[in-house]
Amino acid sequence: MQFSITTKDITESTNDDAWELARQGAPTGTVVAARKQRAGRGQWGRVWMSPEGGLYFSLIMRPNTPERQWPAYSRLFAEAVASVLREECGVSDKEIRVKAPNDVICDQGKLCGISLESRSGVIVVGVGVNVFHSDRPILTDGRNEPAYVCDVAEDYIAPSYRAIDELLQRILNAFAVVVEAPLK
């Protein structure tokens, strides 16, 4: 699978940007990433705080599988992110795990949220990963305390755009395996 990635410094929502591109005919593999989102959203339209220091992106998919099977992608993408984060942090599946249907968590809290939105044969997969601490604390509704990849990692990860961009590429490579495999 080939990815075409557009990275923005700031956007309202990578999901909204991806939907606009999908309306224009953008193919599977089109990705919009942002350093910061003003109006990021999670599953069921919940607010996803998106300060600088995190990885925020949306992927356009035009699957050939029947729509009734699409909900399975939610868990598969969460497992893919969890696997990449475990490898990045040098920890086991006991330390970074998936909380159904699509949150990636650790003992400290929520590392990543994933949302799937579908319309007219298209899925937009929105992903938000708390990588580094930001200047502003992430506020929540009390259900999920934020956790950060940099705090879980066995070795120090220096905050940088390069680290975030490399993590994006690794997650997209894991997503490619999910998209190319038949759904069960």
Beta strands, then each sheet from edge to edge (+ up, - down):
strand 1: 4-11
strand 2: 30-37
strand 3: 55-61
strand 4: 97-99
strand 5: 103-106
strand 6: 109-119
strand 7: 122-129
sheet 1: 1+ 2+ 3- 7+ 6- 5+ 4-
end
